[in-house]
Amino acid sequence: MSRKTDKETKTTEQALTKKELKKLRRQFKHTMFHKNHFNLFMTLCAAVLCSAAAIVSSWLLKEVLDLTAGNSRFDLNTLLILAVFCALLLLLGGIIDYCFLSRFRAKAMKQYRAFVFDKILQKGIQAFSKENTSLYISALSNDVNTIEQEYLRPLQTNIEAGLSFIGALALMLWYSPLLTLISIGFSLLPIIFSVIFGNKAAMAEKNVSDRKESYTDVQKDALTGFKVIKSFKAEKSISSLHGQKNEDVANASNKRYKASVLVTYSSTLSSVVVQFGVFFVAAAFALSGKGITVGTVLVFAQLMNYLLAPIQLFPNFFAGRQSALRLMEKLVVALSQNIPDEGEHIQPKLTEGISIRDLHFAYEENKPVLSGIDMDIAAGGCYALVGGSGSGKSTILNLLMASSRDYGGEILYDGKELKTVSPSSLYDLVSIIQQNVFVFNSTIRNNITMFSQFPAEDVDRAVRMSGLQKLIEEKGEDYLCGENGSGLSGGERQRISIARALLRNTPVLLIDEATASLDNETSFEVLDAILNLDGYTRIIVTHDLDENILRRCTGIFTLKKGELSEQGTFNELMDRKGYFYSLFTVSQK
């Protein structure tokens, strides 16, 4: 299922230095705050107001208690006015929070998802084709939710707790520096626990993400290959595989939960120890007559809540932040594996043709797929690549689309070696029509235009030349095609694919087994539409050896076990009575 082993992932991570990884990760983190500073500032203002209200209310508690004992410098009316002021601070903070906090979070996550998605789209075909797409599906769903829940959502709460901590500490120092130092000493205990268990929780979160990615991979394959599973009665095997991956997720989630419980309960337990320790020390000071009033003892107990709040919250927040950063690092590593769009930018035209010289290629070392291929394809011609399964036909088309640069020999477009050409400019020259056409769950028009704007006359031309007029007349261009074109026939999906290529108006069309899943009549109609496209250079990989189609081709290349067996026109190859003759004869029976 997964195309990358754990060993390969580790090697990739090691390829990036810690400094590079941190720098790239920072881009992902900062994108949440880009053009979001005002919303963040207002949430910080709310945190300041709420923290101030909390500290003032603690001070008021002491003064009211001391007033009853005759030790306060303020009268009851003054304290009542201050209490109203404190309530107004809290109300204002709540209103600001209500208006800006949700806006800050929503914008932050929207920008993060957009940034990640755009980064994925920047990957080249060569790099993306070697990867596991479940990683990115998981990154945009499970991981994004984790980042929001564990890092972004607690951010404002922890800032408010931090401000309250500072205010409480200042007030405690004002009342009793000695008792404050003792309180700080007690507070070291939960900090130690946060350091011990924080990283453990982060590693557990990353492990859950990895397991969910693998689980998503199984789900995607099972749903995509549903027909194959049913037709081969492989439900039990797939269910067993799903069960194993599901169990892996459950086990990883269990370990993550245990790590979270350790963080929470160790923090809570240590906080209780701190609170009671400080309270009893303060009580002892009061009883020994060291200038500490009952009000001071009680306010210390109250202020310890604000002193302990960040100690209770920060371990979880730290663990959540570390988890979020781990997930970002995982994505950074994946997205950093790209082949840059380097090379010469060429014009989107073919005047001479395509030449292939002594082409060698292998997906695995010492297992050649192509050996010594020589081809000349004249501009404006139509050529067919035929041969048995595994003979290398589709591989040649993929190499012509720059799917890999790890080939031997030469591939020349008007004399320009493909390895020296920028992939982005190549895509303005070449389009490919494949057997498995992907159709978006959108309108026919959107599927033709790929959601871009084109002049109406250009769209009409592509519709006419691809043979889609009848479909649009029957259903309209706003007809929803369904998930992956479920509302269309195979021939209609292929015609949409042809129309896409024609609308882009690239001079070279590569057609890879475009009719493999179609019936004979529809197959002929689709190939006939392609052959009628004057002015285009067309290279057709086909399993369908239809004489009426092959006779109209400029040339035919016959491949056998990765080597070019024969080439020529239909009549020339039939007269030779060689390998092509045998293939054609067998296909007619």
N, C-alpha and C positions, 0 to 999 in steps of 0.2 A: 504494500500500500504506500508507505512512505518512501520517497525517493532518496532521502538522505539518512544515512546511518548515524548513530550517536557519535561514532568515531569521526565521521566527516564533519559533524556539527562542532565537535571540540576543536578540530583542526582549524575550522573557519574562525572560531572565537579567538584562538591563539594567533591567527594571522593579524588581528587587530590589536594594537598595543592598548594598554589601559587608558593612556592619554587620548588616543584616537576614539576609543569606545565612549569615553566620558564626554568628549567633544560632540560626537554624533548624537549621543543620548540627550545632551542638553538642548539640541535643536527640537527634539520631540517634546521635551518638557516645556520649553519656552513657547511653543506654538499655542499652548492653551491660554497663555496670558497675552498673546499678541493682539493689540487693539482692544484689549479687555481690561485695561488698567483702571479706567474710571469706575467700572462695576466693582473691581477688586478694591479700589480706594474707598468706595462707599460701604462695602461690607466691613472694611477695616474700621471705618468711622463708627459703624454700628457696634463692632466689637469693643471699641474704646468706650463708648457710652455705656454699654451694658456692664463692662468691667468696672467703670467708675461708679456706677450705681451699686454694684455689689460691694465694693470697698466702703463706700459711704454708708451703706446700710449696716455693715459690720461696726463701723465707728459709732453710728447712732445707737446700736444695741448696747455698746459699752457705756455710752453717755447716759442712756435711760436707766441702766442698772445702777450706775454710780449716782444718778440723781436721786434714786430711791434711798440710797445709803447716805445722801448728803455730801457726796464728793464731786459732783459735776459743776463745771463753770458755767453751764447754760441752763436757762429756765425751760419749762415744759413747752411754752409757746414757740420758742426758737427751735427747739428740737422737732416740733410738729411741722413747722415751715420747711425745715431741712428734709424731713421725711417726704413731704409733698414734692419737693424739688428732686429728690432721689427717684420717686415714682415717675416723674416726668422724663427724667433721663432714660429710664428703662423703657418707657413708652416710645420715646423718639427713636431709641435704638431698635426697637422691634419694628417700627414702621419702615425705617431705612432697610433693615434686614429683609422685610417682606418684599420691598420694591426691587432690591438689587441682588440679593444672594442667589435666587434661582436663576436670574438672568446671567449672572456671572458663570454659574456652573453649566448652564445649557450652552452658552456661547463657547466656553472652554472645550467642552466635549465635541461640539460641532466642528470646531476648528481642528481639533486633534484628529478626528475621523477623516476630515477632508485632507489634512496633511499626509496622513498615512496612505490614504487611497491614491492621492496624486503621486506619492513616492513609488507606489506599486506600479502605476501606469508608466512611470519613467523607466522601468526595467526593459531591457531589450528582449527580443524573442529568444535569442540564444540562451540567455541566462534564465529566463522564466520557464522555458521548456524543460529545464533540468530540475525544477523545484516541485515541491509539494504544495499545491494551492490551499490545502487545509490549514496550513500555517497561517496564511493571510486571512482566511475565513474566521479562524479562531481569534486572530489579532483584532479583527474588526467587530467581533461579537463578545465572546467570553472575556478576552483580555481588556477590552475597552470598559466593560462593566466593572471588572475588578479595579481598574485604575480609578474609575469614578467613585466607587464605593469605598475603597480602601485608602485613597490618597486625596482626591479632590473634595469629597463631601466632608470629611473631618477637618479640612484645612481651617475653615473659619472658626470652628469650635475650639480647635487647639490654639489658634491665635488669641481668641478671647480668654482661654485658660491661661495662656502665657502672660497676657497683660494683667489679669487678675493676680497672678503669682507675683509679678513685680510690685503691684500696689500693696498686696498683703504683706510682702516682705519688708517694704518700706515702712508700713504702719507698725509692724512687729518690732522692727529695729528702733522705732521712735519710742515704743512703750518699754522694751527691755532687750538691749543688745545681747545680754548673756543668754537669756531664754531663747532668743532667735538663733544664736549659734548652736545651742543644743538641738533646736528643731532641725537645723540644716544637717547636723550630724546624723540625726535619726533618718533624714530624707535620703541619705546616700544608699540605704538598703534597696529601695525600689529601683534606683538608677542602675545599680549593679545587675538586678534581675532583667531590666530592659535590654542591657547590652548582651547578656548571656542568651536570652531567648529571642531577641529581635531578628537576628540573622537566620536563626533556625526557622522562624516563621516565613521569612522571605524565600528561603530555599524550598520550603514546602509549597508555597504559592506557585513558584516557577514549575515545580514538578507537576502540580495540578494542571497548569497550562499545557505542558508537554503531553500529558495523558489525554487531555481534552482534544488537543490537536489530532492525535492519533485516532481518537474516537470519532471525531468529525470526518476524518478520512474514510473510515469504514462506512459511516452513514452515507456519505456522498457516493461512494462506489456502489453501495447496495441500492440506492434509489436510482442512480444513473443506469445501472445494469439490471434493473428489476426484471425486464423481459427475459434476459439471459438466465437469471436465477430461477425464474419460474419454468422456463422451457427445459432446463437441465435438472429440475427438481433438486436444486441445491439449497433449499430453504434451511434445512437443519445445519448444514455446514456453515452457511453465512450467519445463522442465528447463533451458532457456537462461537464464531469469530467475534460477532457483536457482543456476546456475553462476556468474552474474555476482556475486550477493550472497555466494556462498561464496568467490569469488576476492577480493572486498573484505575479507572477514574474514581470509583468509590473508595478504593484503598488509599489513593493519593489524597482525596478529599478528607478521609478519616485522619490521615497524618497531619494534614493542614489544620484540621479542627483541633486536634490534640495540641499542636504547637500554639494555636490561638488561645486555647484554654490555659496552657502554661503561662502565657504572657498575661492573660487577664487575671487569673487567680493569684499568681505570684505578686502581681502589682497590687491587687486588692488586699491580700494578706499583709504585705509589707506596709501598705498605707494604714491599715488598722493598727499595726504595731507602732507606727510613727505617731498616729493620733493619740492613742492611749498613753504612749510614753511621754509625749509633750504635755498632755493634760495632767498627768500625775506629778511631773516635775514642777509645773506651774502651781499646782495645788500645794505642793511641798513648800515652794517659795512663799506663797501667800500665808501659809500657816506659820512659817518661821519668821514672819514680819520683815521681809526684805523689800518692802515698798510696793508690792504687787497687790492690787485690790481684787475683789471678787469679780468686778466688771472686766478687769484685765485678764483674769484667768479664763472667763467665759469668751471674751473676744479672741483670745489666743486659740481657744478651741474652735471658734467660728472661722477665724482666719486660716487655720490649718486646713480647712476644707479647700480653700483657694490655693493654699500651698501644695496640697496633695493632689488637687485636680489634674494639673499637668503631669504629675508623677504617675497618676493612674491612666491618663489619656495618652501621654507621649509614648510609652512602650508600644501600645497598639498602633498609634499613628506612625511611629518609627518603623514598626514591622510592616505596616501597610505601604508606607512610602518606599521601603526597600523592595517590597513585592512589586510595586508599580515600576520601579526603576529596573528591576530584573526583567520584567515583561517588555519594557522598552528596549533594553539591551538585546533581548532575544530577537526583536524585530529589526533593530539596527544591524545586527549581524547578518540577518537574511537579506535585507535591502542593500547592504554594502557589497553583496556578491552580484556585481553587474558588469557587463561589458560596455564600456563607454562608447557613445556614438561618435567615433572618430573616423577620419578618412576624408577623401575628396568628395565634395558635393558635385554630382553630375546632373546634367539637364535631363528632364523627363521625356526623352525621345530616343528612339533606336533607328539609326540610319543604315548601318552595315549589317549588324546581326550579333548573335551570340556564338562564341567559339569555346569549345571544351577540349582541352589538350591533356592527354595522359592522366586523367582524373583517377585518384586513388582515395579511398575513404574507409574508415572502420570505426564502429561505435566502441568496440573493445579491442585492446591490443592483440595483435596476431589473429584477428578474426575479420579479414577484409570483407567489406560489403560491395565495394566497387573496385575494379582493377583495370587500369589502362584504357579508360573511356575516352574516345575522340568523337566529337560531334561538331557539325557546322549547321547553324540555324539562321537562315536568311531573314532579314527584317521583312515583316509583312506576310511571312509564310505560315502554314499550319502543319504541324508535325505531330506524329503519334508515337508514343513510347509503349511498346507491347512486350510481353514476356510473362513467364510463369510467376507465381507468388514467391516473393523473396528474391526476385532477380535484381532489385535495386532501382526500380522505376521511380517510386515515391521519394527515395533518398536523393535522386538527382534533382527533383523539383525542390525539395527542401534546401538543398545546397544552393540552388539558383536563387532562393529567397534569403540566403545568408543565415541559415539556421546554425551553421558552424563554420569556423574558419580553419578547423583542424583537418584540412584535406591536402593531399599532394597533387601536383599538377597545376593547371590553370583553368579558371573560369573567366572568360573575357566578354564584357559588354562593350561593343564598339571599340575593342582593343584595350579597354580598361580592366585591369585585374580586379576581381570582386573584393579581394582582401583589402584593397586600397580605397574602396568606395564606402562612403558613409551609409550605414543602414537606413537612416531616415530618408536620404535622397533616393536610395534604391526603391523604397516603398512608393515613391512617386512615379517610378518607372514600371514596376511590376506589381500585379495583383494575382492572388491565388484563389481558385474556386475548388473547394474540397468536397469529399464525399459526405462528411458529417457537417452539414451547414448549421451554424448556430443562429437561431432566430430568437430575438428578444420578445418578451411578453408585452408587446406594444403594437402600434398600428403597422399596416403594410408600408405606408410611406416612411415612417420612422425607421423601419428595418432596411429600407432601400437607401435612405439618406444617412443612416447611422447617426440620427439625431442632429445632423448639421443642416445648414441652410444652403440650398441650391436653387438656381433659377428654375422656374416652372418648366421652361422649354427643355432644359437639360434632363429633368426628371422624366418628362413625357417621352423623350428620346430613348432613355434607358429602359423605360417600361415597354415601349414599342419593340425595341430591338431584342429584348429578352423574352418576349412573348407573354408578358404579364397583363396585357390589355383586357383579355377575357375575364381574368380573375377580378380585376379592379372594377370592371363593368358589372360583374355579378355581386360583389361584396362591398365595393367601395374602398378607397385608399385608407379610410379610418377604421377598417375592420381590424379587431384585435386578434393577433395571431395565436395567442395562447402560450403557455409555458413551453419554451423551446420549439415553437411552431406547431403545437399539438392540434391547432385548428386548421392546418394546411396539409396538403398531400406532399409526398416526397418530391414530385416534379415541381410543385409550386414553390417549395423551399429552395430548390436548386435554381429556379428562375429568379428568385429574390437575390440569391448569391451572385448570379450573372449580372443582374441589374446593378448591384452594388459596385461590381468591378467596372461596369460600363460607365457609371456615373462618375467614378473617379477618373475615368478616361486615361488610364495608364496604357502605354503602347504595347506592353507585354502581358499576356494572360496565361497563367499556368493552371491547368485543369487536372486535378488529381482524383481519378476514379469517381468523377462527379455523378456518374449514372449507375454505380455499383448496386445500389439498393432499389433501382427503379425497374418497372416492367419494360419489356422490349419496345413497346410503342412509345412510352414516355421517354425512354432512354434515347430513342432515335430523334424525338422532337427536341430534346435538350441539346444533343450533339449537333443537330441540324442548325439550331439557333446559333451555336458557337461558330460553326463553319461559315455561316452567312455574315459574320462580322468582318467586313472588309477593312483593311488598313491596320489591323492588329496582328502582332506576332503571337501565335498560339501554339502551346505545347500541351498535348493531351495525353495523359496516362489513362489508358482504358483497358478493361478486361473484355469489353464487348467488341469482338472482331466482325463488325458489320461491314460487308463489302461496299455497300452504298456510301458509308462514311469514309472508309479507308481509301477508296479510290479518289476522293476529293482532297486528300491530304497531299501537301507538297512533298513530304517524305515520311518514311516510317523507320524507326530505330527499334531493332529487336534485341532485347537483353536476355542473357542466359547466365545464371549464377554470378551476377555482378560484372559480367563482361559483355561488350558489344558484339553480338554474334553476326548480325547483318544490318545493312541499311540500304534504302532505295525506295522507289515508288512501289505501289501495290503490284503493278504488272511486272516490274523488274524482279521483285522478290518471289512472286508466284512462278515466274519462268525459271528461276534458279532451283526451285524445288528443294530448298534447304530447310532450316529450322522454322522460319516463318511459315513456309508452306505447310509444315507438319502441324503447327499450332492452329492455323486457319482451318485446315481440313478437319481436325479433331473437333473444333468449335462448331462446325456445321452439322455434326451428327446429333 
